[in-house]
Amino acid sequence: MVPENLNLVPFVSVENMMDLVLEIGIDTFLRELAEFIEEDFRRWERFDKTARIASHSADGVIELMPTSDGRLYGFKYVNGHPKNTRSGRQTVTAFGVLADVDNGYPVLLAEMTILTALRTAATSAVAARYLARRESATMALIGNGAQSEFQARAFAALTGVRALRLYDTDPSASRRCRRNLADVGLDIRICSTAEEAVEGADVITTATADKQYATILTDNMVGPGVHINAVGGDCPGKTELHRDILLRSDIFVEYSPQTRVEGEIQQLAPDHPVTEIWRVFTGVAPGRSSESQITLFDSVGFATEDFSALRYVRSKLSGTGHYTELDMLADPDEPRDLYGMLLRREAQRREPVEA
Ligand SMILES: NC(=O)c1ccc[n+]([C@@H]2O[C@H](COP(=O)([O-])OP(=O)(O)OC[C@H]3O[C@@H](n4cnc5c(N)ncnc54)[C@H](O)[C@@H]3O)[C@@H](O)[C@H]2O)c1
């Protein structure tokens, strides 16, 4: 039996994604999403893995991020344009597709700008659970743009972080971030320098956007025992940490062939030892092994995280009404009569409109 309505694909718009997230609750959404992300990292061997396909230009990058676990296939389209905020646009926007591997038909199309912020933050927090000191309570958050509140929410929901130290070169960004987080129950202080923000911090999250080798953190700013969650350096020629910090850190990455090109470790020799985070999640490799160790999660974002996010959203959709059905796939009555479908449409268009 051929199912009806093969032309229709569930589509989650920005408005529907926001309603879904709010209905589930931001904290619950982050926690459940984190479980899906960790679960998929634990099935690492099952995934078809490729470094994302990037098209670079003077002001940014457009990337495609595909992966498959053999049953579902997913990809995300995402851009990164640090100058965009000056023209009222987001630095990062995204949408993604999940498809059934058996027949290749898409089963979900979704906005992923909000979903990317949630999945990036959830991934950071899961990694920190294995890499930060257990009693970590204070996080410096440097770069207070679109990602920042999501990072704060994920650390508050998934780790013991209860205090935030904010710093941004644009003080209005820090003020917005503090205002938006007013009801979350975090102790928040705006700092006037990055040095002040990292003073006494257990975790340092960097989420700045600049298309250059930036030095958001210098070596003297990172003391023993700190966990660095480096989110903003995610493109060739776009980093945030001084190289000397990398040399003192134990470095954890998502998929090393991609991170060696895009992450902080592009500053290091191609054979510098790093640990893929799935090895830590599965217990094959240790996470933090001493109180004084500096751990660095050199996050660039990997396709499985988006796959997990789409898989999670799909699992939550039924019965919510937070999607529409898009007439996206041509579905002629007889599969090979695609041209005939066009002819029938032409005939329909010629029919005189009833008065
Ligand atoms: N690792 C991942 O998976 C992942 C996912 C999403 C975004 N990102 C990256 O995270 C970064 C932040 O993204 P966003 O959407 O929040 O960008 P955004 O443009 O909204 O915010 C960036 C903020 O950084 C601030 N900033 C720039 N230079 C700074 C400096 N030297 N010191 C302090 N603050 C500085 C800006 O004023 C701005 O407020 C981008 O580089 C983006 O590409 C990474």
The ligand as an ORCA input file, in Angstrom:
! r2SCAN-3c Opt
* xyz 0 1
  N      30.939     25.975     18.234
  C      29.722     25.990     17.745
  O      29.068     24.957     17.625
  C      29.099     27.311     17.400
  C      27.713     27.381     17.206
  C      27.135     28.627     16.978
  C      27.943     29.753     16.895
  N      29.297     29.634     17.049
  C      30.167     30.796     16.996
  O      29.998     31.495     18.215
  C      30.309     32.868     18.014
  C      29.230     33.728     18.635
  O      28.056     33.598     17.874
  P      26.834     34.596     18.106
  O      25.735     34.099     17.238
  O      26.616     34.775     19.565
  O      27.488     35.935     17.495
  P      27.059     37.449     17.784
  O      27.628     38.254     16.670
  O      25.598     37.537     18.058
  O      27.813     37.818     19.154
  C      29.202     37.914     19.261
  C      29.541     38.887     20.392
  O      30.961     38.889     20.579
  C      31.356     40.214     20.898
  N      32.792     40.359     20.661
  C      33.447     40.427     19.464
  N      34.783     40.541     19.685
  C      34.955     40.511     21.042
  C      36.092     40.572     21.882
  N      37.326     40.706     21.380
  N      35.913     40.501     23.229
  C      34.664     40.389     23.773
  N      33.547     40.339     23.012
  C      33.677     40.394     21.663
  C      30.471     41.081     20.011
  O      30.384     42.416     20.475
  C      29.132     40.330     20.094
  O      28.307     40.824     21.132
  C      30.451     33.066     16.508
  O      31.825     33.159     16.207
  C      29.832     31.811     15.932
  O      30.400     31.485     14.679
  C      29.881     28.436     17.311
*
